[in-house]
Amino acid sequence: MLGRRYYYNILSLSALCFATTLLTFNVFTAWHQKVVLHEQQQKKELFYNVSLQDDWCIQARILTHIKIPELKNTYQLLDECEISEYAVYRSIYIFYENWKHHFGDSTGKVRETIDNVLIQWGDKRRTVAGAYDINGKFIQQASVTGLALSPSHVWVKRGEKGIGTSSLIHELVHITLWNLYGSADPTHEGGEDNIWTDKHTQFIKETNNLLFLIGDNNLADPNYSMDILRAVMESTLRNGKEREK
Ligand SMILES: [Zn+2]
């Protein structure tokens, strides 16, 4: 009984990511230039692939665990297309550096969180019984692009224009809050708690914009050095801050 109840709690707590990813999805759908429909012979089913990513999404690797470099115990689980583990690492690096800038990590729990994540990628949306949008409004039979399944397990739909258009950063915020405060705060900015605030929503937008700007190919390319990455991150994020003042 406990197991089942725990399972439902996990689902109801976490199933629940929606608005930001939906928004992101819509924005980039609008920019979408050319979608090619492929038939995947072996699986006898259709899936969408984006022409810009033909060199990126080379072939399906079915349910493969891949270690993310530099992070102690963090893996990705792929069920459709290849995603560079190095690009994932550097996306998480940017997440962490920006998180520290905005919220700090005095206890080291955020570092511990990113060192212990199972990232499960998929290419199709999932429908869940209920989810909350970014303002805490309940939506039945929600079609979601990401789920925080446990404090160390996220499911993320692959972004059509790269990691910055996926829900990875959004889900990392959920599990970071889960590890920090014992709640993933599925109601986002709504609900009676104040765990997830508009600062977190802004943080996600800012981080995703930067990841989109750099692009997955650069993130995956070792010749695009960490020094360049840091310089771009610093100038983009901090200059943005200056301009806002
Ligand atoms: Zn969410």
Boltz pocket constraint, residues with backbone or C-beta under 6 A from the ligand:
constraints:
  - pocket:
      binder: B
      contacts: [[A, 16], [A, 17], [A, 18], [A, 19], [A, 132], [A, 170], [A, 174], [A, 185], [A, 186], [A, 188]]
      max_distance: 6.0
